[in-house]
Amino acid sequence: MSIAGPVGAPGDNPIPETTLFRRRYPQRMTASVPTLPATEAAPAFVFGVDPVLVGIIVVLLLIVFAVFLFVRKTLLSFSKGIRDGRRK
């Protein structure tokens, strides 16, 4: 008896191989995926990146940058007010 392979000679299996495959992996309903026609112009999205996703990320980065500038200006004005208050 070998550990590496099945017991018995090849072809001794009473169930055909295709039946075993069908039992383990039943057919699933699949839909064909539409493809873009071959054109010479570049597609609307480059490198497989969705332009809507890029727009959302850009807007979020702009919001974060605006919040950073707002907090920076607030803290600088606060420290300037503290310095001016100590001088008087």
PyMOL Python script that loads the backbone (N, CA, C, O; Angstrom):
from pymol import cmd

cmd.read_pdbstr("""\
ATOM      1  N   MET A   1       0.838  -1.177   0.000  1.00  0.00           N
ATOM      2  CA  MET A   1       0.000   0.000   0.000  1.00  0.00           C
ATOM      3  C   MET A   1       0.881   1.237   0.000  1.00  0.00           C
ATOM      4  O   MET A   1       1.798   1.357   0.813  1.00  0.00           O
ATOM      5  N   SER A   2       0.604   2.142  -0.902  1.00  0.00           N
ATOM      6  CA  SER A   2       1.411   3.341  -1.060  1.00  0.00           C
ATOM      7  C   SER A   2       0.698   4.533  -0.430  1.00  0.00           C
ATOM      8  O   SER A   2      -0.519   4.678  -0.548  1.00  0.00           O
ATOM      9  N   ILE A   3       1.477   5.384   0.244  1.00  0.00           N
ATOM     10  CA  ILE A   3       0.917   6.601   0.847  1.00  0.00           C
ATOM     11  C   ILE A   3       0.702   7.659  -0.226  1.00  0.00           C
ATOM     12  O   ILE A   3      -0.192   8.496  -0.094  1.00  0.00           O
ATOM     13  N   ALA A   4       1.489   7.636  -1.264  1.00  0.00           N
ATOM     14  CA  ALA A   4       1.471   8.690  -2.268  1.00  0.00           C
ATOM     15  C   ALA A   4       0.257   8.639  -3.173  1.00  0.00           C
ATOM     16  O   ALA A   4      -0.134   9.681  -3.699  1.00  0.00           O
ATOM     17  N   GLY A   5      -0.363   7.484  -3.386  1.00  0.00           N
ATOM     18  CA  GLY A   5      -1.432   7.419  -4.362  1.00  0.00           C
ATOM     19  C   GLY A   5      -2.624   6.632  -3.860  1.00  0.00           C
ATOM     20  O   GLY A   5      -2.603   6.096  -2.752  1.00  0.00           O
ATOM     21  N   PRO A   6      -3.688   6.560  -4.693  1.00  0.00           N
ATOM     22  CA  PRO A   6      -4.883   5.819  -4.293  1.00  0.00           C
ATOM     23  C   PRO A   6      -4.633   4.318  -4.317  1.00  0.00           C
ATOM     24  O   PRO A   6      -3.732   3.833  -5.001  1.00  0.00           O
ATOM     25  N   VAL A   7      -5.436   3.604  -3.569  1.00  0.00           N
ATOM     26  CA  VAL A   7      -5.323   2.150  -3.508  1.00  0.00           C
ATOM     27  C   VAL A   7      -5.987   1.572  -4.744  1.00  0.00           C
ATOM     28  O   VAL A   7      -7.071   2.013  -5.127  1.00  0.00           O
ATOM     29  N   GLY A   8      -5.361   0.602  -5.367  1.00  0.00           N
ATOM     30  CA  GLY A   8      -5.932  -0.035  -6.540  1.00  0.00           C
ATOM     31  C   GLY A   8      -5.273   0.468  -7.806  1.00  0.00           C
ATOM     32  O   GLY A   8      -4.525   1.446  -7.801  1.00  0.00           O
ATOM     33  N   ALA A   9      -5.562  -0.209  -8.858  1.00  0.00           N
ATOM     34  CA  ALA A   9      -4.985   0.145 -10.151  1.00  0.00           C
ATOM     35  C   ALA A   9      -5.787   1.273 -10.774  1.00  0.00           C
ATOM     36  O   ALA A   9      -6.952   1.471 -10.431  1.00  0.00           O
ATOM     37  N   PRO A  10      -5.169   2.018 -11.691  1.00  0.00           N
ATOM     38  CA  PRO A  10      -5.926   3.067 -12.375  1.00  0.00           C
ATOM     39  C   PRO A  10      -7.091   2.455 -13.132  1.00  0.00           C
ATOM     40  O   PRO A  10      -6.936   1.424 -13.785  1.00  0.00           O
ATOM     41  N   GLY A  11      -8.226   3.067 -13.050  1.00  0.00           N
ATOM     42  CA  GLY A  11      -9.405   2.559 -13.738  1.00  0.00           C
ATOM     43  C   GLY A  11     -10.269   1.667 -12.874  1.00  0.00           C
ATOM     44  O   GLY A  11     -11.319   1.218 -13.334  1.00  0.00           O
ATOM     45  N   ASP A  12      -9.869   1.387 -11.624  1.00  0.00           N
ATOM     46  CA  ASP A  12     -10.666   0.553 -10.727  1.00  0.00           C
ATOM     47  C   ASP A  12     -11.823   1.327 -10.108  1.00  0.00           C
ATOM     48  O   ASP A  12     -12.682   0.722  -9.466  1.00  0.00           O
ATOM     49  N   ASN A  13     -11.871   2.609 -10.275  1.00  0.00           N
ATOM     50  CA  ASN A  13     -12.903   3.432  -9.665  1.00  0.00           C
ATOM     51  C   ASN A  13     -14.235   3.138 -10.362  1.00  0.00           C
ATOM     52  O   ASN A  13     -14.331   3.300 -11.578  1.00  0.00           O
ATOM     53  N   PRO A  14     -15.277   2.703  -9.611  1.00  0.00           N
ATOM     54  CA  PRO A  14     -16.558   2.376 -10.255  1.00  0.00           C
ATOM     55  C   PRO A  14     -17.314   3.622 -10.739  1.00  0.00           C
ATOM     56  O   PRO A  14     -18.177   3.515 -11.610  1.00  0.00           O
ATOM     57  N   ILE A  15     -17.003   4.786 -10.192  1.00  0.00           N
ATOM     58  CA  ILE A  15     -17.678   6.012 -10.607  1.00  0.00           C
ATOM     59  C   ILE A  15     -16.770   6.746 -11.592  1.00  0.00           C
ATOM     60  O   ILE A  15     -15.602   6.990 -11.286  1.00  0.00           O
ATOM     61  N   PRO A  16     -17.286   7.100 -12.765  1.00  0.00           N
ATOM     62  CA  PRO A  16     -16.439   7.809 -13.732  1.00  0.00           C
ATOM     63  C   PRO A  16     -15.933   9.142 -13.171  1.00  0.00           C
ATOM     64  O   PRO A  16     -16.584   9.771 -12.337  1.00  0.00           O
ATOM     65  N   GLU A  17     -14.776   9.545 -13.642  1.00  0.00           N
ATOM     66  CA  GLU A  17     -14.132  10.776 -13.160  1.00  0.00           C
ATOM     67  C   GLU A  17     -15.009  12.001 -13.382  1.00  0.00           C
ATOM     68  O   GLU A  17     -15.049  12.889 -12.531  1.00  0.00           O
ATOM     69  N   THR A  18     -15.703  12.066 -14.499  1.00  0.00           N
ATOM     70  CA  THR A  18     -16.533  13.242 -14.775  1.00  0.00           C
ATOM     71  C   THR A  18     -17.679  13.346 -13.787  1.00  0.00           C
ATOM     72  O   THR A  18     -18.071  14.454 -13.420  1.00  0.00           O
ATOM     73  N   THR A  19     -18.228  12.218 -13.343  1.00  0.00           N
ATOM     74  CA  THR A  19     -19.306  12.246 -12.358  1.00  0.00           C
ATOM     75  C   THR A  19     -18.792  12.755 -11.027  1.00  0.00           C
ATOM     76  O   THR A  19     -19.476  13.529 -10.357  1.00  0.00           O
ATOM     77  N   LEU A  20     -17.590  12.335 -10.627  1.00  0.00           N
ATOM     78  CA  LEU A  20     -17.013  12.825  -9.381  1.00  0.00           C
ATOM     79  C   LEU A  20     -16.798  14.336  -9.448  1.00  0.00           C
ATOM     80  O   LEU A  20     -17.062  15.055  -8.484  1.00  0.00           O
ATOM     81  N   PHE A  21     -16.320  14.801 -10.589  1.00  0.00           N
ATOM     82  CA  PHE A  21     -16.081  16.240 -10.738  1.00  0.00           C
ATOM     83  C   PHE A  21     -17.394  17.007 -10.642  1.00  0.00           C
ATOM     84  O   PHE A  21     -17.451  18.057 -10.003  1.00  0.00           O
ATOM     85  N   ARG A  22     -18.443  16.496 -11.267  1.00  0.00           N
ATOM     86  CA  ARG A  22     -19.731  17.180 -11.236  1.00  0.00           C
ATOM     87  C   ARG A  22     -20.331  17.197  -9.841  1.00  0.00           C
ATOM     88  O   ARG A  22     -20.998  18.158  -9.459  1.00  0.00           O
ATOM     89  N   ARG A  23     -20.094  16.127  -9.075  1.00  0.00           N
ATOM     90  CA  ARG A  23     -20.615  16.101  -7.706  1.00  0.00           C
ATOM     91  C   ARG A  23     -19.897  17.113  -6.828  1.00  0.00           C
ATOM     92  O   ARG A  23     -20.523  17.777  -6.002  1.00  0.00           O
ATOM     93  N   ARG A  24     -18.605  17.232  -7.000  1.00  0.00           N
ATOM     94  CA  ARG A  24     -17.827  18.151  -6.170  1.00  0.00           C
ATOM     95  C   ARG A  24     -17.997  19.597  -6.596  1.00  0.00           C
ATOM     96  O   ARG A  24     -18.034  20.494  -5.754  1.00  0.00           O
ATOM     97  N   TYR A  25     -18.099  19.827  -7.881  1.00  0.00           N
ATOM     98  CA  TYR A  25     -18.181  21.188  -8.419  1.00  0.00           C
ATOM     99  C   TYR A  25     -19.389  21.295  -9.332  1.00  0.00           C
ATOM    100  O   TYR A  25     -19.246  21.202 -10.551  1.00  0.00           O
ATOM    101  N   PRO A  26     -20.593  21.493  -8.763  1.00  0.00           N
ATOM    102  CA  PRO A  26     -21.768  21.599  -9.634  1.00  0.00           C
ATOM    103  C   PRO A  26     -21.663  22.833 -10.523  1.00  0.00           C
ATOM    104  O   PRO A  26     -21.022  23.826 -10.178  1.00  0.00           O
ATOM    105  N   GLN A  27     -22.303  22.738 -11.659  1.00  0.00           N
ATOM    106  CA  GLN A  27     -22.243  23.865 -12.591  1.00  0.00           C
ATOM    107  C   GLN A  27     -22.958  25.059 -11.985  1.00  0.00           C
ATOM    108  O   GLN A  27     -24.040  24.934 -11.411  1.00  0.00           O
ATOM    109  N   ARG A  28     -22.346  26.189 -12.120  1.00  0.00           N
ATOM    110  CA  ARG A  28     -22.928  27.430 -11.615  1.00  0.00           C
ATOM    111  C   ARG A  28     -23.405  28.242 -12.795  1.00  0.00           C
ATOM    112  O   ARG A  28     -22.874  28.143 -13.901  1.00  0.00           O
ATOM    113  N   MET A  29     -24.418  29.047 -12.538  1.00  0.00           N
ATOM    114  CA  MET A  29     -24.902  29.914 -13.600  1.00  0.00           C
ATOM    115  C   MET A  29     -23.897  31.043 -13.772  1.00  0.00           C
ATOM    116  O   MET A  29     -23.575  31.740 -12.810  1.00  0.00           O
ATOM    117  N   THR A  30     -23.419  31.220 -14.944  1.00  0.00           N
ATOM    118  CA  THR A  30     -22.463  32.280 -15.215  1.00  0.00           C
ATOM    119  C   THR A  30     -22.994  33.134 -16.340  1.00  0.00           C
ATOM    120  O   THR A  30     -23.652  32.647 -17.259  1.00  0.00           O
ATOM    121  N   ALA A  31     -22.702  34.400 -16.251  1.00  0.00           N
ATOM    122  CA  ALA A  31     -23.094  35.332 -17.308  1.00  0.00           C
ATOM    123  C   ALA A  31     -21.838  35.775 -18.027  1.00  0.00           C
ATOM    124  O   ALA A  31     -20.775  35.911 -17.423  1.00  0.00           O
ATOM    125  N   SER A  32     -21.968  35.994 -19.292  1.00  0.00           N
ATOM    126  CA  SER A  32     -20.806  36.465 -20.033  1.00  0.00           C
ATOM    127  C   SER A  32     -20.550  37.928 -19.684  1.00  0.00           C
ATOM    128  O   SER A  32     -21.482  38.714 -19.516  1.00  0.00           O
ATOM    129  N   VAL A  33     -19.304  38.267 -19.580  1.00  0.00           N
ATOM    130  CA  VAL A  33     -18.905  39.626 -19.226  1.00  0.00           C
ATOM    131  C   VAL A  33     -18.709  40.419 -20.508  1.00  0.00           C
ATOM    132  O   VAL A  33     -17.945  40.006 -21.380  1.00  0.00           O
ATOM    133  N   PRO A  34     -19.396  41.559 -20.634  1.00  0.00           N
ATOM    134  CA  PRO A  34     -19.199  42.343 -21.858  1.00  0.00           C
ATOM    135  C   PRO A  34     -17.795  42.927 -21.897  1.00  0.00           C
ATOM    136  O   PRO A  34     -17.253  43.338 -20.871  1.00  0.00           O
ATOM    137  N   THR A  35     -17.232  42.960 -23.052  1.00  0.00           N
ATOM    138  CA  THR A  35     -15.896  43.507 -23.213  1.00  0.00           C
ATOM    139  C   THR A  35     -15.947  44.762 -24.061  1.00  0.00           C
ATOM    140  O   THR A  35     -16.866  44.956 -24.857  1.00  0.00           O
ATOM    141  N   LEU A  36     -14.957  45.605 -23.883  1.00  0.00           N
ATOM    142  CA  LEU A  36     -14.869  46.818 -24.677  1.00  0.00           C
ATOM    143  C   LEU A  36     -14.414  46.469 -26.094  1.00  0.00           C
ATOM    144  O   LEU A  36     -13.564  45.599 -26.282  1.00  0.00           O
ATOM    145  N   PRO A  37     -14.975  47.141 -27.072  1.00  0.00           N
ATOM    146  CA  PRO A  37     -14.489  46.879 -28.428  1.00  0.00           C
ATOM    147  C   PRO A  37     -13.066  47.388 -28.590  1.00  0.00           C
ATOM    148  O   PRO A  37     -12.665  48.356 -27.943  1.00  0.00           O
ATOM    149  N   ALA A  38     -12.319  46.743 -29.442  1.00  0.00           N
ATOM    150  CA  ALA A  38     -10.934  47.139 -29.664  1.00  0.00           C
ATOM    151  C   ALA A  38     -10.907  48.466 -30.416  1.00  0.00           C
ATOM    152  O   ALA A  38     -11.323  48.551 -31.572  1.00  0.00           O
ATOM    153  N   THR A  39     -10.418  49.480 -29.753  1.00  0.00           N
ATOM    154  CA  THR A  39     -10.296  50.801 -30.376  1.00  0.00           C
ATOM    155  C   THR A  39      -8.879  51.299 -30.165  1.00  0.00           C
ATOM    156  O   THR A  39      -8.154  50.805 -29.302  1.00  0.00           O
ATOM    157  N   GLU A  40      -8.503  52.262 -30.946  1.00  0.00           N
ATOM    158  CA  GLU A  40      -7.165  52.831 -30.806  1.00  0.00           C
ATOM    159  C   GLU A  40      -7.112  53.890 -29.721  1.00  0.00           C
ATOM    160  O   GLU A  40      -6.040  54.159 -29.180  1.00  0.00           O
ATOM    161  N   ALA A  41      -8.249  54.500 -29.389  1.00  0.00           N
ATOM    162  CA  ALA A  41      -8.282  55.531 -28.351  1.00  0.00           C
ATOM    163  C   ALA A  41      -8.186  54.874 -26.980  1.00  0.00           C
ATOM    164  O   ALA A  41      -8.626  53.740 -26.789  1.00  0.00           O
ATOM    165  N   ALA A  42      -7.611  55.595 -26.039  1.00  0.00           N
ATOM    166  CA  ALA A  42      -7.494  55.088 -24.679  1.00  0.00           C
ATOM    167  C   ALA A  42      -8.878  55.073 -24.034  1.00  0.00           C
ATOM    168  O   ALA A  42      -9.696  55.952 -24.308  1.00  0.00           O
ATOM    169  N   PRO A  43      -9.147  54.087 -23.183  1.00  0.00           N
ATOM    170  CA  PRO A  43     -10.446  54.056 -22.512  1.00  0.00           C
ATOM    171  C   PRO A  43     -10.590  55.215 -21.539  1.00  0.00           C
ATOM    172  O   PRO A  43      -9.614  55.899 -21.230  1.00  0.00           O
ATOM    173  N   ALA A  44     -11.810  55.435 -21.054  1.00  0.00           N
ATOM    174  CA  ALA A  44     -12.074  56.549 -20.139  1.00  0.00           C
ATOM    175  C   ALA A  44     -11.287  56.397 -18.847  1.00  0.00           C
ATOM    176  O   ALA A  44     -10.889  57.391 -18.239  1.00  0.00           O
ATOM    177  N   PHE A  45     -11.066  55.185 -18.433  1.00  0.00           N
ATOM    178  CA  PHE A  45     -10.286  54.964 -17.224  1.00  0.00           C
ATOM    179  C   PHE A  45      -8.942  54.348 -17.613  1.00  0.00           C
ATOM    180  O   PHE A  45      -8.873  53.455 -18.456  1.00  0.00           O
ATOM    181  N   VAL A  46      -7.905  54.831 -16.998  1.00  0.00           N
ATOM    182  CA  VAL A  46      -6.560  54.378 -17.326  1.00  0.00           C
ATOM    183  C   VAL A  46      -6.053  53.517 -16.169  1.00  0.00           C
ATOM    184  O   VAL A  46      -6.349  53.798 -15.008  1.00  0.00           O
ATOM    185  N   PHE A  47      -5.316  52.503 -16.474  1.00  0.00           N
ATOM    186  CA  PHE A  47      -4.741  51.565 -15.503  1.00  0.00           C
ATOM    187  C   PHE A  47      -5.816  50.826 -14.724  1.00  0.00           C
ATOM    188  O   PHE A  47      -5.548  50.363 -13.615  1.00  0.00           O
ATOM    189  N   GLY A  48      -7.014  50.701 -15.257  1.00  0.00           N
ATOM    190  CA  GLY A  48      -8.072  49.952 -14.591  1.00  0.00           C
ATOM    191  C   GLY A  48      -8.632  50.634 -13.365  1.00  0.00           C
ATOM    192  O   GLY A  48      -9.185  49.958 -12.498  1.00  0.00           O
ATOM    193  N   VAL A  49      -8.512  51.954 -13.256  1.00  0.00           N
ATOM    194  CA  VAL A  49      -9.008  52.683 -12.094  1.00  0.00           C
ATOM    195  C   VAL A  49     -10.294  53.407 -12.485  1.00  0.00           C
ATOM    196  O   VAL A  49     -10.354  54.077 -13.516  1.00  0.00           O
ATOM    197  N   ASP A  50     -11.302  53.265 -11.662  1.00  0.00           N
ATOM    198  CA  ASP A  50     -12.591  53.889 -11.919  1.00  0.00           C
ATOM    199  C   ASP A  50     -12.494  55.398 -11.682  1.00  0.00           C
ATOM    200  O   ASP A  50     -12.052  55.804 -10.606  1.00  0.00           O
ATOM    201  N   PRO A  51     -12.883  56.239 -12.630  1.00  0.00           N
ATOM    202  CA  PRO A  51     -12.770  57.686 -12.448  1.00  0.00           C
ATOM    203  C   PRO A  51     -13.655  58.218 -11.320  1.00  0.00           C
ATOM    204  O   PRO A  51     -13.312  59.228 -10.705  1.00  0.00           O
ATOM    205  N   VAL A  52     -14.772  57.571 -11.036  1.00  0.00           N
ATOM    206  CA  VAL A  52     -15.622  58.005  -9.923  1.00  0.00           C
ATOM    207  C   VAL A  52     -14.888  57.802  -8.603  1.00  0.00           C
ATOM    208  O   VAL A  52     -14.944  58.655  -7.718  1.00  0.00           O
ATOM    209  N   LEU A  53     -14.207  56.683  -8.476  1.00  0.00           N
ATOM    210  CA  LEU A  53     -13.434  56.420  -7.267  1.00  0.00           C
ATOM    211  C   LEU A  53     -12.317  57.441  -7.103  1.00  0.00           C
ATOM    212  O   LEU A  53     -12.067  57.912  -5.994  1.00  0.00           O
ATOM    213  N   VAL A  54     -11.652  57.782  -8.182  1.00  0.00           N
ATOM    214  CA  VAL A  54     -10.596  58.796  -8.127  1.00  0.00           C
ATOM    215  C   VAL A  54     -11.183  60.136  -7.693  1.00  0.00           C
ATOM    216  O   VAL A  54     -10.576  60.842  -6.887  1.00  0.00           O
ATOM    217  N   GLY A  55     -12.356  60.493  -8.217  1.00  0.00           N
ATOM    218  CA  GLY A  55     -13.008  61.742  -7.825  1.00  0.00           C
ATOM    219  C   GLY A  55     -13.359  61.772  -6.353  1.00  0.00           C
ATOM    220  O   GLY A  55     -13.166  62.789  -5.686  1.00  0.00           O
ATOM    221  N   ILE A  56     -13.872  60.666  -5.841  1.00  0.00           N
ATOM    222  CA  ILE A  56     -14.214  60.591  -4.416  1.00  0.00           C
ATOM    223  C   ILE A  56     -12.968  60.743  -3.563  1.00  0.00           C
ATOM    224  O   ILE A  56     -12.993  61.456  -2.560  1.00  0.00           O
ATOM    225  N   ILE A  57     -11.888  60.095  -3.937  1.00  0.00           N
ATOM    226  CA  ILE A  57     -10.642  60.181  -3.171  1.00  0.00           C
ATOM    227  C   ILE A  57     -10.092  61.600  -3.205  1.00  0.00           C
ATOM    228  O   ILE A  57      -9.611  62.099  -2.188  1.00  0.00           O
ATOM    229  N   VAL A  58     -10.156  62.257  -4.364  1.00  0.00           N
ATOM    230  CA  VAL A  58      -9.660  63.632  -4.476  1.00  0.00           C
ATOM    231  C   VAL A  58     -10.480  64.560  -3.589  1.00  0.00           C
ATOM    232  O   VAL A  58      -9.916  65.412  -2.903  1.00  0.00           O
ATOM    233  N   VAL A  59     -11.798  64.411  -3.592  1.00  0.00           N
ATOM    234  CA  VAL A  59     -12.644  65.258  -2.747  1.00  0.00           C
ATOM    235  C   VAL A  59     -12.333  65.035  -1.273  1.00  0.00           C
ATOM    236  O   VAL A  59     -12.246  65.994  -0.506  1.00  0.00           O
ATOM    237  N   LEU A  60     -12.165  63.783  -0.873  1.00  0.00           N
ATOM    238  CA  LEU A  60     -11.822  63.495   0.525  1.00  0.00           C
ATOM    239  C   LEU A  60     -10.466  64.091   0.910  1.00  0.00           C
ATOM    240  O   LEU A  60     -10.310  64.621   2.011  1.00  0.00           O
ATOM    241  N   LEU A  61      -9.496  64.007   0.015  1.00  0.00           N
ATOM    242  CA  LEU A  61      -8.188  64.601   0.306  1.00  0.00           C
ATOM    243  C   LEU A  61      -8.276  66.119   0.416  1.00  0.00           C
ATOM    244  O   LEU A  61      -7.613  66.720   1.261  1.00  0.00           O
ATOM    245  N   LEU A  62      -9.089  66.740  -0.431  1.00  0.00           N
ATOM    246  CA  LEU A  62      -9.267  68.193  -0.344  1.00  0.00           C
ATOM    247  C   LEU A  62      -9.931  68.591   0.976  1.00  0.00           C
ATOM    248  O   LEU A  62      -9.567  69.606   1.571  1.00  0.00           O
ATOM    249  N   ILE A  63     -10.887  67.810   1.427  1.00  0.00           N
ATOM    250  CA  ILE A  63     -11.531  68.093   2.715  1.00  0.00           C
ATOM    251  C   ILE A  63     -10.528  67.970   3.852  1.00  0.00           C
ATOM    252  O   ILE A  63     -10.490  68.820   4.741  1.00  0.00           O
ATOM    253  N   VAL A  64      -9.720  66.923   3.828  1.00  0.00           N
ATOM    254  CA  VAL A  64      -8.703  66.740   4.877  1.00  0.00           C
ATOM    255  C   VAL A  64      -7.712  67.899   4.852  1.00  0.00           C
ATOM    256  O   VAL A  64      -7.334  68.406   5.908  1.00  0.00           O
ATOM    257  N   PHE A  65      -7.287  68.326   3.662  1.00  0.00           N
ATOM    258  CA  PHE A  65      -6.352  69.441   3.552  1.00  0.00           C
ATOM    259  C   PHE A  65      -6.972  70.735   4.069  1.00  0.00           C
ATOM    260  O   PHE A  65      -6.300  71.519   4.738  1.00  0.00           O
ATOM    261  N   ALA A  66      -8.254  70.965   3.762  1.00  0.00           N
ATOM    262  CA  ALA A  66      -8.931  72.174   4.245  1.00  0.00           C
ATOM    263  C   ALA A  66      -9.048  72.165   5.770  1.00  0.00           C
ATOM    264  O   ALA A  66      -8.866  73.200   6.410  1.00  0.00           O
ATOM    265  N   VAL A  67      -9.346  71.015   6.347  1.00  0.00           N
ATOM    266  CA  VAL A  67      -9.414  70.912   7.810  1.00  0.00           C
ATOM    267  C   VAL A  67      -8.043  71.175   8.418  1.00  0.00           C
ATOM    268  O   VAL A  67      -7.939  71.852   9.440  1.00  0.00           O
ATOM    269  N   PHE A  68      -6.986  70.644   7.797  1.00  0.00           N
ATOM    270  CA  PHE A  68      -5.631  70.899   8.272  1.00  0.00           C
ATOM    271  C   PHE A  68      -5.323  72.393   8.267  1.00  0.00           C
ATOM    272  O   PHE A  68      -4.803  72.922   9.249  1.00  0.00           O
ATOM    273  N   LEU A  69      -5.640  73.073   7.167  1.00  0.00           N
ATOM    274  CA  LEU A  69      -5.369  74.510   7.096  1.00  0.00           C
ATOM    275  C   LEU A  69      -6.186  75.280   8.130  1.00  0.00           C
ATOM    276  O   LEU A  69      -5.680  76.227   8.731  1.00  0.00           O
ATOM    277  N   PHE A  70      -7.437  74.889   8.345  1.00  0.00           N
ATOM    278  CA  PHE A  70      -8.279  75.556   9.331  1.00  0.00           C
ATOM    279  C   PHE A  70      -7.703  75.399  10.735  1.00  0.00           C
ATOM    280  O   PHE A  70      -7.615  76.372  11.484  1.00  0.00           O
ATOM    281  N   VAL A  71      -7.310  74.174  11.093  1.00  0.00           N
ATOM    282  CA  VAL A  71      -6.737  73.931  12.426  1.00  0.00           C
ATOM    283  C   VAL A  71      -5.411  74.660  12.568  1.00  0.00           C
ATOM    284  O   VAL A  71      -5.123  75.210  13.631  1.00  0.00           O
ATOM    285  N   ARG A  72      -4.601  74.675  11.519  1.00  0.00           N
ATOM    286  CA  ARG A  72      -3.311  75.371  11.567  1.00  0.00           C
ATOM    287  C   ARG A  72      -3.507  76.862  11.804  1.00  0.00           C
ATOM    288  O   ARG A  72      -2.832  77.456  12.643  1.00  0.00           O
ATOM    289  N   LYS A  73      -4.439  77.468  11.058  1.00  0.00           N
ATOM    290  CA  LYS A  73      -4.690  78.899  11.222  1.00  0.00           C
ATOM    291  C   LYS A  73      -5.240  79.200  12.616  1.00  0.00           C
ATOM    292  O   LYS A  73      -4.869  80.204  13.225  1.00  0.00           O
ATOM    293  N   THR A  74      -6.110  78.347  13.116  1.00  0.00           N
ATOM    294  CA  THR A  74      -6.674  78.543  14.453  1.00  0.00           C
ATOM    295  C   THR A  74      -5.587  78.482  15.516  1.00  0.00           C
ATOM    296  O   THR A  74      -5.552  79.324  16.413  1.00  0.00           O
ATOM    297  N   LEU A  75      -4.706  77.505  15.426  1.00  0.00           N
ATOM    298  CA  LEU A  75      -3.648  77.373  16.427  1.00  0.00           C
ATOM    299  C   LEU A  75      -2.628  78.513  16.327  1.00  0.00           C
ATOM    300  O   LEU A  75      -2.152  79.002  17.352  1.00  0.00           O
ATOM    301  N   LEU A  76      -2.290  78.939  15.106  1.00  0.00           N
ATOM    302  CA  LEU A  76      -1.362  80.061  14.954  1.00  0.00           C
ATOM    303  C   LEU A  76      -1.964  81.343  15.503  1.00  0.00           C
ATOM    304  O   LEU A  76      -1.266  82.119  16.156  1.00  0.00           O
ATOM    305  N   SER A  77      -3.240  81.580  15.252  1.00  0.00           N
ATOM    306  CA  SER A  77      -3.899  82.772  15.784  1.00  0.00           C
ATOM    307  C   SER A  77      -3.984  82.709  17.304  1.00  0.00           C
ATOM    308  O   SER A  77      -3.821  83.727  17.977  1.00  0.00           O
ATOM    309  N   PHE A  78      -4.236  81.527  17.845  1.00  0.00           N
ATOM    310  CA  PHE A  78      -4.283  81.371  19.292  1.00  0.00           C
ATOM    311  C   PHE A  78      -2.933  81.678  19.919  1.00  0.00           C
ATOM    312  O   PHE A  78      -2.856  82.399  20.914  1.00  0.00           O
ATOM    313  N   SER A  79      -1.859  81.127  19.335  1.00  0.00           N
ATOM    314  CA  SER A  79      -0.529  81.386  19.906  1.00  0.00           C
ATOM    315  C   SER A  79      -0.142  82.853  19.745  1.00  0.00           C
ATOM    316  O   SER A  79       0.516  83.415  20.620  1.00  0.00           O
ATOM    317  N   LYS A  80      -0.542  83.481  18.638  1.00  0.00           N
ATOM    318  CA  LYS A  80      -0.270  84.907  18.454  1.00  0.00           C
ATOM    319  C   LYS A  80      -1.032  85.722  19.505  1.00  0.00           C
ATOM    320  O   LYS A  80      -0.482  86.676  20.057  1.00  0.00           O
ATOM    321  N   GLY A  81      -2.273  85.366  19.785  1.00  0.00           N
ATOM    322  CA  GLY A  81      -3.048  86.060  20.812  1.00  0.00           C
ATOM    323  C   GLY A  81      -2.436  85.901  22.204  1.00  0.00           C
ATOM    324  O   GLY A  81      -2.446  86.838  23.002  1.00  0.00           O
ATOM    325  N   ILE A  82      -1.908  84.724  22.488  1.00  0.00           N
ATOM    326  CA  ILE A  82      -1.246  84.495  23.792  1.00  0.00           C
ATOM    327  C   ILE A  82      -0.008  85.390  23.903  1.00  0.00           C
ATOM    328  O   ILE A  82       0.226  86.013  24.939  1.00  0.00           O
ATOM    329  N   ARG A  83       0.792  85.447  22.812  1.00  0.00           N
ATOM    330  CA  ARG A  83       1.989  86.298  22.836  1.00  0.00           C
ATOM    331  C   ARG A  83       1.627  87.766  22.991  1.00  0.00           C
ATOM    332  O   ARG A  83       2.257  88.476  23.775  1.00  0.00           O
ATOM    333  N   ASP A  84       0.614  88.237  22.251  1.00  0.00           N
ATOM    334  CA  ASP A  84       0.202  89.635  22.361  1.00  0.00           C
ATOM    335  C   ASP A  84      -0.359  89.939  23.744  1.00  0.00           C
ATOM    336  O   ASP A  84      -0.190  91.052  24.242  1.00  0.00           O
ATOM    337  N   GLY A  85      -1.011  88.994  24.362  1.00  0.00           N
ATOM    338  CA  GLY A  85      -1.552  89.197  25.712  1.00  0.00           C
ATOM    339  C   GLY A  85      -0.462  89.292  26.754  1.00  0.00           C
ATOM    340  O   GLY A  85      -0.631  90.008  27.741  1.00  0.00           O
ATOM    341  N   ARG A  86       0.636  88.609  26.578  1.00  0.00           N
ATOM    342  CA  ARG A  86       1.745  88.675  27.550  1.00  0.00           C
ATOM    343  C   ARG A  86       2.488  90.003  27.446  1.00  0.00           C
ATOM    344  O   ARG A  86       3.050  90.473  28.435  1.00  0.00           O
ATOM    345  N   ARG A  87       2.499  90.616  26.258  1.00  0.00           N
ATOM    346  CA  ARG A  87       3.221  91.875  26.066  1.00  0.00           C
ATOM    347  C   ARG A  87       2.505  93.031  26.764  1.00  0.00           C
ATOM    348  O   ARG A  87       3.161  93.974  27.205  1.00  0.00           O
ATOM    349  N   LYS A  88       1.204  92.981  26.872  1.00  0.00           N
ATOM    350  CA  LYS A  88       0.462  94.116  27.445  1.00  0.00           C
ATOM    351  C   LYS A  88       0.540  94.164  28.929  1.00  0.00           C
ATOM    352  O   LYS A  88      -0.034  95.060  29.549  1.00  0.00           O
TER     353      LYS A  88
END
""", "prot")
cmd.dss("prot")
cmd.show_as("cartoon", "prot")
cmd.util.cbc("prot")
cmd.orient("prot")
